């Protein structure tokens, strides 16, 4: 346990930030799973809609440095490729 007042405050801040970051990461993972589920179901319209939401969440998290920007970009790229392949297969 911290002894000084500043260390106690740092611990409180750290716990708050950790909780906030975990909830954001969980929301992103859930959204990515929804995109992948739509791709598996071969629902191109739903997959495109879910991809848009996932990209928005990934961009927001990377701008706040909850995720590394390159990791967010890589995830968006992989999801977009899957959705695009689904749309070309439907054509």
Rosetta blueprint (number, residue, H / E / L):
1 X L
2 X L
3 X L
4 X L
5 X H
6 X H
7 X H
8 X H
9 X H
10 X H
11 X H
12 X H
13 X H
14 X H
15 X H
16 X H
17 X H
18 X H
19 X H
20 X H
21 X H
22 X H
23 X H
24 X H
25 X H
26 X H
27 X H
28 X H
29 X H
30 X H
31 X H
32 X H
33 X H
34 X H
35 X H
36 X H
37 X H
38 X H
39 X H
40 X H
41 X L
42 X L
43 X L
44 X H
45 X H
46 X H
47 X H
48 X H
49 X H
50 X H
51 X H
52 X H
53 X H
54 X H
55 X H
56 X H
57 X H
58 X H
59 X H
60 X H
61 X H
62 X H
63 X H
64 X L
65 X L
66 X L
67 X L
68 X L
69 X H
70 X H
71 X H
72 X H
73 X H
74 X H
75 X H
76 X H
77 X H
78 X H
79 X H
80 X H
81 X H
82 X H
83 X H
84 X H
85 X H
86 X H
87 X H
88 X H
89 X H
90 X H
91 X L
